[in-house]
Amino acid sequence: MIDKIGLAIITLFGIGNIKYAPGSVASFVTCLIYLPVYIYKPNFIIIIVIFFIISIYSIILIDKLSNHFRKKDSEEIVIDEFIGQSIPIIIIYSIFRINEVMFEEFFTNFIPLSFLILFVLFRFFDILKPFPINLVDKKMKNGFGIVLDDVIAGIFTTVLYFIGYYFYYSWLVNLKKLL
């Protein structure tokens, strides 16, 4: 019974069993899961604590249950995509929640586009695995390594998103000055 619950968690309740692109589907579903967070605006500390609990528990579950799959880092294990995709979403939420006025502007103007950008960027880094993601993916074949490569992809996604956001915001400010 406990193994069944653990398998359900690490396959993100069956998403990992989808025949085509289970990682992409898991990342997309993760974005959908976080939409209510942006709508109902809970305390970001609670979200961060829940995220860390899920992350640690997932690492333990992957180590314990990876023998149920053909490979150590099997395609069916998609909780790592949930964790990696969550990182930029939670960071952006936390930063914009601190400034309520900025959050309202961000929410009304950028949420759908931002989620799409975060999804595409995360999938880009998770699939292509540039350095050091590729190193972690090849060398660390345990629960921590399986999750860590997606965490790094999530961090890369966040950094690239904020670089793009900075340039967009700078362009918008300069455009408003010209008008």
C-alpha positions, -999 to 999 in steps of 0.1 A, spaced: 0 0 0 27 25 10 47 16 -22 16 23 -43 12 57 -28 49 64 -33 47 53 -69 17 75 -74 36 105 -61 68 100 -81 48 94 -113 27 125 -104 -4 104 -101 0 85 -133 13 113 -156 46 95 -158 28 66 -174 17 86 -204 32 72 -236 45 104 -252 64 132 -235 55 125 -199 80 150 -186 65 178 -208 30 169 -197 42 169 -160 57 203 -165 26 216 -181 4 202 -153 27 218 -128 20 252 -143 -17 245 -141 -14 234 -105 2 267 -96 -24 289 -113 -47 289 -82 -18 299 -61 -15 331 -81 -52 336 -79 -57 330 -42 -24 345 -31 -15 323 0 15 332 21 46 324 1 64 310 32 38 282 33 43 274 -3 81 272 1 78 249 31 54 226 13 78 227 -17 108 216 4 88 188 21 77 175 -13 113 178 -26 129 159 2 102 133 4 105 128 -34 142 122 -32 136 95 -6 108 79 -26 129 78 -58 157 61 -40 133 36 -24 111 29 -54 134 32 -84 137 -6 -86 101 -7 -98 113 8 -131 135 -4 -159 161 24 -154 172 44 -124 161 77 -140 131 63 -158 108 85 -179 79 74 -156 95 93 -127 82 128 -133 81 143 -98 115 158 -106 98 178 -134 73 190 -109 100 201 -86 122 218 -113 92 235 -129 80 247 -95 113 266 -88 108 295 -112 71 297 -105 76 299 -67 105 324 -70 85 347 -92 55 344 -70 75 351 -39 92 382 -54 61 397 -68 40 389 -37 63 410 -16 53 441 -37 15 439 -38 11 467 -64 37 451 -87 20 417 -81 -14 430 -93 2 445 -125 22 413 -131 -8 391 -125 -32 409 -148 -7 414 -176 19 387 -175 7 354 -158 -4 334 -189 26 346 -210 50 341 -180 38 305 -174 42 297 -211 77 312 -211 86 293 -179 73 261 -194 92 265 -226 125 276 -209 123 248 -184 117 221 -210 145 236 -231 170 232 -202 156 199 -191 157 183 -225 190 197 -238 208 195 -205 236 221 -209 265 221 -185 264 215 -155 230 198 -159 245 172 -182 272 164 -157 247 159 -128 225 138 -151 254 115 -161 272 112 -128 245 112 -101 221 82 -106 204 84 -73 172 102 -60 192 134 -53 208 135 -87 175 128 -105 160 158 -88 191 180 -88 194 182 -126 158 195 -128 165 219 -99 194 233 -119 172 236 -150 146 254 -128 173 278 -116 186 284 -152 150 291 -162 145 316 -134 177 335 -143 169 336 -180 133 347 -172 145 376 -151 170 387 -176 143 388 -202 119 405 -178 145 431 -170 151 439 -207 114 440 -214 107 462 -185 136 486 -194 123 487 -230 87 494 -217 100 523 -194 120 538 -223 90 535 -246 67 553 -221 93 581 -218 93 586 -256 55 588 -257 
